[in-house]
Amino acid sequence: MSLRNAMNSGVSGLSTESRALGVVGDNVANVNTVGFKQSRAIFENVLGGAVGSPDSPGAGVRMARTQQIFGQGSLLTTGEPTDMAISGDGFFVVRGSVDGVNGTFYSRAGQTTVRNDGTLINAQGLELQGYPSNGDGTFSSSLGAIRVPSAGLPPRATGRMNVSANLDSTATTPTAPWDVNNPGTTSNFSTTMTVYDSLGNGHTVNVYFRRTAANTWEYHALANGSEVSGGTAGRNTEVAAGTLTFGPTGALQSQASTAGGTVSFNGARASQALTFNFGTPVSSGGTGLDGITQFASASSVGAQSQDGYAVGDLSNLRVDSDGTVNGVFTNGQLVPLGKLALARFRANDGLGRAGHNLWTATRESGEPALGTPGAGGRGALVAGSLEQSNVDITQQFVALVSHQRSFQANSKTFTTADQMLQEMMNLNR
């Protein structure tokens, strides 16, 4: 009986080591598979007698299960804007049909592209899930596919013009009165900005600053008369004017509009309102130092901007670390198209393998907790990169040798027991 048990133990070792070798072989085969997570064989001994008996003989070994190891893989920079890697915990959420099964799947492989209908998909053609943009800077609370628009971005008429500058407190008031057609010699300083009309046409607007008294300035915004409804070619049209007052420390005390504030460009929408923002005056509860100031240094512009733009076509995509997918347009605008979702599980090891670099949720893994990258313990997205397999090829080669030696040892157990049984049979001869 003992020899037969020895043979059975040897056979169990041979079978178990063969299965374990398959696990190692799978790891080695997927060493270059993006987002692959290695596995390891978990062995357990087999009891040959009654449970709890201290002298119960062993009956060999078996492979209890294959455990998935969800360690972080190294990140490979590809430079492809639609490639994404997860740095930390979490899985991409994808939806579609896999081998005839339609449903929701989870993946660490971030090789994505844009389908011909504008939908963001992975390498298997499954749609990446996220929170689509509402078009006003917010995102939907419902999960759905992220779609890239094919149409161009419509133009936006300028409504707000921001200027951050310093006006020289030592400047003197020009002797000649303000002249709209001779602004250079009747002002102290000027800057040029581009204003867009409702059709997306750009128009040059020059803003002139004129010192009128101590700590008091006025500004005048001029456009080319040939571009303004009712204007005269070769002459300037004043579209806005106002006053600026400063305190003894150079901070902006107050700002007031004295004329204009609207403009009608030829062929475009009538009465386009223009608002000039020179910072937050002290009279409005601000510091007076976040926009235009008056210090004893040369007049200069620190920064200026406006909120209009021309029509633009989509030229690229950019994915932020928080999962926001932005459309990059030729007019320089960055428009959020949606925010990708990541799923997090209580037990990653319990996920079911579905092939194609995909997993499915199971009872052992628990239900997915959906959210955005970087929130709730989820990892951040790294755009232009891919997560490589977490297989350490050196460790796998060591495991191959170990399982090979164990297989040889178990085969020796079997052959030795067989020889001993043969000798016992020969005793009767």
C-alpha positions in Angstrom: 0.0 0.0 0.0 2.8 2.4 0.9 4.5 1.9 -2.5 1.2 2.5 -4.3 0.8 5.8 -2.3 4.3 6.7 -3.3 3.5 6.2 -6.9 0.3 8.2 -6.6 2.2 11.0 -4.9 4.7 11.0 -7.7 2.0 11.1 -10.3 0.3 14.0 -8.5 3.6 15.9 -8.5 4.1 15.3 -12.2 0.6 16.5 -12.9 0.9 19.6 -10.7 4.3 20.6 -12.0 3.0 20.3 -15.5 0.1 22.6 -14.8 2.4 25.1 -13.0 4.7 25.0 -16.0 1.8 26.1 -18.1 1.3 29.1 -15.8 4.9 30.1 -16.2 4.7 29.5 -19.9 1.7 31.8 -20.1 3.6 34.5 -18.2 6.7 34.2 -20.5 4.5 34.3 -23.6 2.8 37.5 -22.5 6.0 39.3 -21.5 5.3 42.0 -24.2 1.5 42.1 -23.9 0.4 45.6 -22.9 -1.4 45.7 -19.5 -0.8 41.9 -18.8 -0.7 40.8 -15.2 1.3 37.7 -14.3 0.0 34.7 -12.5 1.5 32.2 -10.1 0.5 28.7 -9.2 -0.6 28.0 -5.6 0.2 24.5 -4.4 -1.4 22.6 -1.5 -0.7 19.2 0.0 -3.2 16.4 -0.3 -4.2 14.5 2.9 -4.1 10.7 2.6 -5.9 9.9 5.9 -8.4 11.2 8.4 -8.6 15.0 9.0 -7.0 16.0 12.2 -5.0 12.8 12.7 -1.4 13.7 13.6 0.0 10.7 11.7 -2.1 11.0 8.6 0.1 10.1 5.6 0.5 12.6 2.7 -1.0 11.7 -0.6 0.9 14.2 -2.8 0.2 17.7 -4.0 -2.2 19.5 -6.2 -2.5 23.0 -7.6 -5.2 24.8 -5.6 -5.6 27.8 -7.9 -3.9 30.3 -10.1 -3.4 33.6 -8.4 -3.2 36.8 -10.5 -0.6 39.3 -9.4 -1.7 42.9 -10.1 1.5 44.7 -9.4 2.3 47.9 -11.4 3.9 47.4 -14.7 6.6 49.9 -15.9 5.4 52.7 -18.2 6.6 52.9 -21.8 6.5 56.4 -23.4 5.0 56.1 -26.9 4.2 59.7 -27.8 0.9 58.7 -29.2 -1.7 61.1 -27.8 -4.4 58.4 -27.5 -2.2 55.9 -25.7 -2.9 55.9 -22.0 -1.5 54.1 -19.0 -2.9 53.9 -15.4 -0.3 54.7 -12.7 -1.9 53.1 -9.7 -5.0 51.1 -9.0 -8.0 50.9 -11.4 -9.2 49.6 -14.8 -10.5 51.2 -17.9 -14.2 50.5 -18.4 -15.0 49.2 -21.9 -18.3 48.1 -23.4 -19.1 45.9 -26.4 -19.1 42.4 -27.7 -16.2 39.9 -27.1 -16.4 36.4 -28.6 -20.1 36.7 -28.9 -20.6 38.0 -25.3 -22.0 41.5 -25.1 -21.4 43.4 -21.8 -19.0 45.5 -19.8 -15.3 44.6 -19.4 -12.3 46.0 -17.7 -8.8 46.4 -18.9 -5.3 47.9 -18.1 -4.4 48.1 -21.8 -4.6 51.7 -22.9 -4.0 51.3 -26.7 -7.0 53.4 -27.9 -8.0 55.1 -31.1 -10.9 57.0 -32.6 -13.5 55.0 -34.7 -14.8 56.5 -37.9 -17.9 57.7 -36.1 -15.8 59.6 -33.6 -16.1 57.1 -30.7 -13.0 56.4 -28.6 -12.4 52.7 -28.7 -9.7 50.2 -27.6 -7.7 47.8 -29.7 -10.5 45.3 -29.7 -13.0 47.8 -30.9 -14.8 48.2 -27.5 -16.0 51.6 -26.5 -14.3 53.3 -23.7 -16.7 54.5 -21.0 -16.7 57.8 -19.2 -18.7 60.9 -18.5 -19.5 62.9 -21.7 -19.2 66.6 -21.7 -22.4 68.7 -21.3 -20.9 71.4 -23.5 -20.8 74.0 -20.7 -17.6 72.9 -18.9 -19.5 70.2 -16.8 -19.7 66.5 -17.3 -22.7 64.1 -17.3 -23.2 62.0 -14.2 -24.2 59.0 -16.4 -21.7 56.6 -17.9 -21.4 56.6 -21.7 -19.1 56.5 -24.7 -16.7 59.4 -25.3 -17.2 60.8 -28.8 -14.9 63.2 -30.7 -16.8 65.7 -32.9 -16.2 65.7 -36.6 -17.5 69.2 -37.2 -15.3 72.3 -36.7 -15.6 74.5 -33.6 -17.9 77.5 -34.3 -16.4 80.9 -33.8 -17.0 82.9 -30.7 -17.4 86.7 -30.7 -15.1 88.5 -28.2 -17.0 89.8 -25.2 -14.3 90.3 -22.6 -10.8 91.8 -22.9 -8.3 91.5 -20.1 -5.3 93.7 -19.7 -2.6 93.5 -17.1 -0.1 96.3 -17.4 1.8 99.1 -15.6 1.3 102.8 -16.3 4.3 105.0 -15.5 3.4 107.2 -12.6 6.1 109.7 -13.7 4.5 110.2 -17.1 3.3 113.8 -18.0 0.0 114.7 -19.5 0.1 115.3 -23.2 -0.3 119.0 -24.1 -2.6 118.3 -27.0 -6.2 117.2 -26.2 -7.2 113.7 -27.1 -7.6 113.2 -30.8 -9.1 109.9 -32.1 -7.3 110.2 -35.4 -4.0 111.2 -33.9 -3.9 108.9 -30.9 -0.1 108.4 -30.8 0.8 111.9 -29.9 -2.2 112.5 -27.6 -1.7 109.5 -25.4 1.1 108.1 -23.3 1.0 104.4 -24.0 -0.9 101.9 -26.1 -1.3 98.1 -26.7 -2.9 96.2 -29.5 -5.4 93.3 -29.3 -7.3 91.2 -31.7 -11.1 91.1 -31.4 -13.2 88.5 -33.1 -16.7 89.1 -34.5 -19.6 86.7 -34.6 -18.3 85.2 -37.9 -14.9 84.6 -36.6 -13.1 87.4 -38.4 -10.3 89.0 -36.5 -10.2 92.8 -36.1 -7.3 94.9 -34.7 -8.3 97.1 -31.7 -5.8 99.5 -30.3 -6.1 100.6 -26.6 -4.6 103.9 -25.8 -3.9 105.2 -22.2 -3.7 108.9 -21.5 -2.7 110.5 -18.3 -5.2 113.3 -17.4 -4.1 114.2 -13.9 -2.2 112.9 -10.9 -3.3 109.2 -10.4 -5.9 109.6 -13.1 -5.9 108.1 -16.6 -8.3 107.4 -19.3 -8.4 104.7 -21.9 -9.7 104.7 -25.5 -10.3 101.6 -27.7 -10.1 102.3 -31.4 -11.0 100.1 -34.4 -10.4 100.7 -38.1 -13.3 102.7 -39.5 -13.5 100.6 -42.7 -14.3 97.5 -40.6 -17.0 99.0 -38.5 -20.6 99.7 -39.5 -21.0 103.4 -40.1 -17.3 104.0 -39.9 -15.1 105.8 -42.4 -12.2 104.2 -44.2 -8.9 105.7 -43.2 -10.2 107.0 -39.9 -10.5 105.5 -36.5 -13.7 104.6 -34.7 -13.8 104.7 -31.0 -15.6 101.6 -29.7 -15.0 102.1 -25.9 -13.6 104.7 -23.5 -13.3 105.0 -19.7 -11.3 106.3 -16.8 -8.9 104.7 -14.3 -7.9 106.1 -10.9 -5.1 104.9 -8.7 -4.2 105.3 -5.1 -0.9 106.5 -3.5 0.5 103.0 -3.6 -0.1 102.5 -7.3 -3.1 100.2 -6.8 -6.2 100.6 -9.1 -8.8 102.4 -7.0 -11.7 102.5 -9.5 -12.6 101.9 -13.1 -15.5 103.6 -15.0 -16.8 103.4 -18.6 -17.5 106.8 -20.2 -18.3 105.9 -23.8 -19.1 103.1 -26.2 -18.8 99.5 -25.0 -20.4 98.1 -28.1 -19.3 97.7 -31.7 -20.9 96.5 -35.0 -18.4 95.0 -37.4 -19.4 94.9 -41.1 -21.4 91.8 -42.0 -21.4 90.4 -38.5 -23.8 90.6 -35.6 -24.9 94.1 -34.6 -24.1 95.6 -31.2 -21.3 93.3 -30.1 -20.6 94.2 -26.5 -17.0 94.7 -25.3 -16.1 94.7 -21.7 -12.6 95.7 -20.6 -11.2 94.1 -17.5 -8.2 95.9 -15.9 -8.3 93.9 -12.6 -10.3 94.2 -9.4 -10.3 97.8 -8.1 -10.0 98.5 -4.4 -13.5 100.1 -4.6 -14.9 96.7 -5.6 -13.2 94.9 -2.7 -10.1 93.8 -4.6 -6.4 94.6 -4.0 -6.1 96.7 -7.1 -2.9 94.9 -7.9 -4.1 92.0 -10.0 -4.5 93.9 -13.3 -3.4 97.4 -14.2 -1.2 99.4 -11.8 0.6 102.7 -11.6 4.2 102.4 -10.4 7.3 104.5 -11.1 8.6 102.3 -14.0 8.2 102.3 -17.7 4.7 101.6 -19.0 4.5 98.0 -20.2 2.0 95.2 -20.7 2.5 92.1 -18.6 -0.3 90.0 -20.1 -3.5 90.4 -22.1 -6.2 88.1 -23.4 -9.7 88.0 -24.8 -12.4 85.3 -24.9 -13.1 85.2 -28.6 -11.8 82.9 -31.3 -12.1 82.1 -35.0 -13.5 78.9 -36.4 -11.3 75.9 -35.8 -10.9 72.2 -36.9 -10.0 69.4 -34.6 -6.2 68.7 -34.9 -5.4 66.4 -32.0 -6.6 64.9 -28.7 -5.0 65.5 -25.3 -5.8 63.4 -22.2 -5.1 64.9 -18.8 -4.1 63.0 -15.7 -7.6 63.3 -14.3 -9.1 61.5 -17.3 -10.3 64.6 -19.1 -10.3 64.0 -22.9 -9.7 67.4 -24.6 -10.1 68.3 -28.3 -7.2 70.5 -29.5 -8.5 72.7 -32.3 -6.5 74.7 -34.9 -7.7 78.0 -33.4 -5.8 77.2 -30.2 -8.9 76.2 -28.2 -8.9 73.3 -25.8 -12.4 71.8 -25.5 -13.3 69.1 -22.9 -15.1 66.2 -24.7 -15.5 64.0 -21.7 -13.8 62.4 -18.7 -12.8 58.8 -18.7 -14.0 56.5 -15.9 -11.9 54.0 -13.9 -13.2 51.0 -12.1 -11.8 49.9 -8.7 -12.5 46.5 -7.1 -12.2 45.2 -3.5 -10.3 42.1 -4.8 -8.6 42.4 -8.1 -7.4 38.8 -7.8 -11.1 37.8 -8.0 -11.6 39.2 -11.5 -12.4 36.7 -14.2 -10.0 36.6 -17.2 -11.9 37.1 -20.5 -8.9 37.1 -22.9 -8.1 40.0 -25.2 -6.5 41.9 -22.3 -9.9 42.0 -20.6 -11.4 41.0 -17.2 -14.9 40.6 -16.0 -16.4 41.3 -12.6 -17.2 38.2 -10.5 -18.7 37.5 -7.1 -15.1 37.1 -5.8 -13.9 40.5 -7.1 -17.0 42.4 -5.9 -18.9 45.1 -7.8 -16.9 47.8 -9.5 -16.6 51.2 -7.9 -16.7 53.7 -10.7 -15.1 57.2 -10.6 -12.6 59.4 -12.2 -8.8 59.0 -12.3 -7.0 60.3 -9.2 -10.1 60.1 -7.0 -11.1 57.5 -4.4 -7.8 55.7 -4.5 -7.8 55.3 -8.3 -4.6 55.8 -10.2 -3.8 58.7 -12.4 -3.7 58.6 -16.2 -0.4 59.1 -18.0 -1.1 60.1 -21.6 1.3 59.1 -24.4 2.4 56.0 -22.5 1.4 52.4 -22.1 1.7 50.1 -19.1 4.0 47.1 -19.9 3.5 43.6 -18.6 4.5 43.2 -15.0 6.2 39.8 -15.8 9.8 39.7 -14.6 11.4 37.4 -17.2 14.4 36.6 -14.9 12.1 35.3 -12.1 10.1 33.3 -14.7 13.3 31.6 -15.9 14.2 30.7 -12.3 10.7 29.3 -11.9 11.0 27.2 -15.1 14.2 25.6 -13.8 12.6 25.0 -10.4 9.5 23.3 -11.8 11.7 21.3 -14.2 13.8 20.0 -11.3 10.7 19.2 -9.3 9.2 17.3 -12.2 12.4 15.3 -12.5 12.3 14.5 -8.8 8.7 13.4 -8.9 9.4 11.2 -11.9 12.2 9.6 -9.9 9.8 8.9 -7.0 7.4 7.2 -9.5 10.1 5.1 -11.2 11.7 4.1 -7.9 8.4 2.9 -6.4 7.7 1.0 -9.7 11.1 -0.7 -9.4 10.4 -1.7 -5.8 7.0 -3.1 -6.7 8.6 -5.1 -9.5 11.1 -6.5 -7.0 8.2 -7.6 -4.7 6.5 -9.4 -7.6 9.8 -11.2 -8.3 9.9 -12.6 -4.8 7.2 -15.1 -5.7 9.3 -16.6 -8.5 
